[in-house]
Amino acid sequence: MICIKTEIPEELCDIDDELKAIYHSSDTVCIWLFNSRQDRNRFMEDTAGMNKADREAYYVANFVS
């Protein structure tokens, strides 16, 4: 296991883990938030294999109002 020490805002920690999707690259960690577990699961299934930019675009197009 690899752990990277950082300060995570308490508000983010308080959100149910089933409503978050986490992505990392060599220089970035992204945490996407969802309204339901079903939304999170759909995001994970639909974006499998996508790069960060494509995932961001998909998230904005489908989950940001």
VOMI-668279 format. One record per residue: residue in three letters; y, x negated, z negated of N, C-alpha, C in turn. Coordinates in steps of 0.2 Angstrom, whole numbers, padded with zeros to 4 digits, always signed. Example, Ala and Ser with C-alpha at 12.3 -4.5 7.8 and 13.67 -1.06 7.14 Angstrom:
BEGIN
Ala-0028-0066-0039-0022-0062-0039-0016-0066-0039/Ser-0011-0064-0035-0005-0068-0036+0000-0064-0039/
***
This chain:
BEGIN
Met-0006-0004+0000+0000+0000+0000+0006-0004+0000/Ile+0011-0002+0004+0018-0006+0004+0023-0001+0001/Cys+0027-0003-0004+0032+0000-0006+0039-0003-0005/Ile+0044+0001-0003+0050-0002-0002+0055+0001-0008/Lys+0058-0003-0012+0062+0000-0017+0068+0002-0015/Thr+0070+0008-0016+0077+0011-0014+0079+0017-0019/Glu+0085+0019-0018+0087+0024-0022+0087+0030-0018/Ile+0083+0035-0020+0083+0042-0017+0086+0047-0021/Pro+0091+0051-0018+0095+0056-0022+0090+0061-0025/Glu+0091+0063-0031+0087+0067-0035+0086+0074-0031/Glu+0091+0076-0028+0091+0082-0024+0085+0082-0019/Leu+0084+0076-0016+0079+0076-0011+0072+0075-0014/Cys+0072+0072-0020+0066+0072-0024+0064+0078-0026/Asp+0068+0083-0028+0067+0089-0030+0064+0094-0025/Ile+0065+0093-0019+0062+0097-0013+0054+0096-0013/Asp+0051+0101-0012+0044+0101-0012+0041+0097-0006/Asp+0037+0092-0007+0034+0087-0002+0032+0091+0004/Glu+0029+0097+0003+0026+0100+0009+0032+0103+0014/Leu+0038+0102+0012+0044+0104+0016+0047+0098+0019/Lys+0044+0092+0018+0047+0086+0021+0043+0082+0026/Ala+0046+0079+0031+0042+0075+0035+0045+0068+0035/Ile+0041+0063+0035+0044+0056+0034+0042+0052+0040/Tyr+0047+0048+0043+0046+0044+0048+0049+0037+0047/His+0046+0032+0049+0049+0025+0048+0048+0021+0054/Ser+0053+0017+0055+0052+0011+0060+0054+0005+0057/Ser+0055+0000+0060+0056-0007+0057+0062-0007+0053/Asp+0067-0003+0055+0074-0003+0051+0076+0003+0049/Thr+0072+0009+0049+0075+0015+0047+0069+0019+0044/Val+0071+0023+0039+0067+0029+0036+0070+0035+0037/Cys+0067+0040+0040+0070+0047+0041+0066+0052+0037/Ile+0069+0056+0034+0066+0062+0031+0069+0068+0033/Trp+0065+0072+0037+0067+0079+0039+0065+0084+0034/Leu+0069+0089+0034+0068+0094+0029+0067+0101+0033/Phe+0062+0105+0030+0061+0111+0033+0061+0117+0029/Asn+0061+0123+0031+0062+0129+0027+0055+0131+0025/Ser+0049+0129+0029+0043+0132+0027+0038+0126+0029/Arg+0032+0127+0026+0026+0122+0027+0024+0123+0034/Gln+0024+0129+0037+0022+0130+0044+0027+0127+0049/Asp+0034+0127+0047+0039+0123+0051+0037+0116+0051/Arg+0036+0113+0045+0034+0106+0045+0028+0104+0049/Asn+0023+0108+0048+0017+0107+0051+0018+0107+0059/Arg+0021+0112+0061+0023+0113+0068+0027+0107+0071/Phe+0032+0104+0067+0035+0098+0069+0031+0092+0070/Met+0026+0092+0065+0022+0086+0065+0017+0086+0071/Glu+0014+0092+0072+0010+0093+0078+0013+0092+0085/Asp+0019+0095+0085+0023+0095+0092+0026+0088+0093/Thr+0027+0084+0088+0031+0078+0089+0026+0071+0088/Ala+0020+0073+0088+0015+0067+0087+0016+0063+0093/Gly+0016+0056+0092+0017+0051+0097+0024+0050+0100/Met+0029+0054+0098+0036+0054+0100+0039+0048+0097/Asn+0044+0045+0100+0048+0040+0097+0054+0043+0093/Lys+0057+0040+0089+0062+0042+0084+0067+0047+0088/Ala+0070+0044+0093+0075+0048+0097+0073+0055+0099/Asp+0067+0055+0102+0064+0061+0104+0062+0066+0098/Arg+0060+0063+0093+0059+0067+0087+0066+0070+0084/Glu+0071+0066+0084+0077+0069+0082+0080+0074+0086/Ala+0079+0073+0093+0081+0079+0098+0077+0085+0097/Tyr+0071+0084+0096+0066+0090+0095+0068+0094+0088/Tyr+0070+0090+0083+0072+0093+0077+0078+0097+0077/Val+0083+0094+0080+0090+0097+0081+0089+0103+0086/Ala+0085+0103+0091+0084+0109+0095+0080+0114+0092/Asn+0076+0113+0088+0071+0118+0085+0072+0120+0078/Phe+0076+0116+0074+0076+0117+0067+0083+0117+0064/Val+0088+0115+0068+0095+0115+0065+0099+0121+0068/Ser+0102+0125+0063+0106+0131+0065+0113+0130+0065/
***
